[in-house]
Amino acid sequence: MRDTLRCGRAVAERSRRDGGFDVSLVAFRENEDKEWDVREIVQRMACFLRDRWRTVQPTQMYRSKGKALDLFTSEEFREEFRKLHSVAVDVITLPEFIQAEFSRGDTVKGKRFGGLRAVKSLRGPYVRPGTTYETGHQMDLAASLPLAAAFRELLELRGDCYRWKLDPKEVFSRCAEDLYKTLAAKSRVARGVNELGHDTEYWTQAANIVLRAKDELLAERLQRQA
């Protein structure tokens, strides 16, 4: 555990230098009362290991933070985590971004976000420390993590680190309605909120939606350049 916390601190420190994440908000020890737990950060980053999840979805990362920590401390994937440093802040806070966008309602007009099983309406606007995304709702990670993880399809390796091939926020704007429809449909049939995080089909559908939006935007870019 000590090695994991030391590695986690290194990731958070590098993320602060590269993208401005405030490491003072991160708990690196058990029972430390802070906004973010280092294991939560590792869990989210683990969903973006492109080499690990080429043929399967990272549902294990939702089921168990321990499995994410195992990947983080393994020799096989340590370098893959390091390659995410330059996009780590985006990766870590994508669930909050998606939650805020759905909460605002601009991307899914006419939809009742607060009525979904995995969503709770808050008494007032809230911004989670370490992010800039204001929300009026709390979206369970079982619902938001599969959607956020789908954006790993936008990563490309440049030199020794990953960069975004397209801005994830631009791609989200293109496919937000389809992502919301998938979330709503799965929420209706799920027997419980946690089932969303375990549902491989939900993860796969989200990834395919992001891939389709990516291809459309890239095709449009090529047309403009022609």
RARA-V747316 format. One line per field, one symbol per residue. ss: DSSP state (h for helix, s for strand, l for the rest). phi: phi as a letter, one per 30 degrees, with the letter a starting at -180 (. if undefined). psi: psi as a letter, one per 20 degrees, with the letter a starting at -180 (. if undefined). Layout:
ss=???
phi=???
psi=???
This chain:
ss=lhhhhhhhhhhhhhhhhhhlllhhhssllllllllsshhhhhhhhhllllllllllllhhhhhlhhhhhhhhhlhhhhhhhhllhhhhhhhhhhhhhhhhhhhhllllllllhhhlllsssssssssllllllsssssslhhhhhhhhhhhhhhssssllsssslllhhhhhhhhhhhhhhhhhhhhhhlllhhhhhhlhhhhhhhhhhhhhhhhhhhhhhhhhhl
phi=.dddddddddddddddddbidddddcdcbdidcbdcceddddeddddcddddcdcbdddedddbddddddddcdddceddddddedcdddedceedddedddddiddbdiccedddedbcdcdadbbdejbbcdbcbccdddcddddddddddcdbdbicbdbddbdedddeedceddddddedddddcddadddddcdeddeddddddddddedddddddddddd
psi=hghghghghgghghhghhjjpoiiippiqqjpnrhqphhggggghhijnhhhkhirqlhhhghohhhghgghiqhhjghhghiigijgggghjghhggggghhhihimpjqngiiqhjppprhrqpoppirjopqjqopqhhhhghgghhiiiiqqpocjqqrphqphhghghhjgghgghgggghhhipirghhghiohhgggggghgggggggghhghghghi.
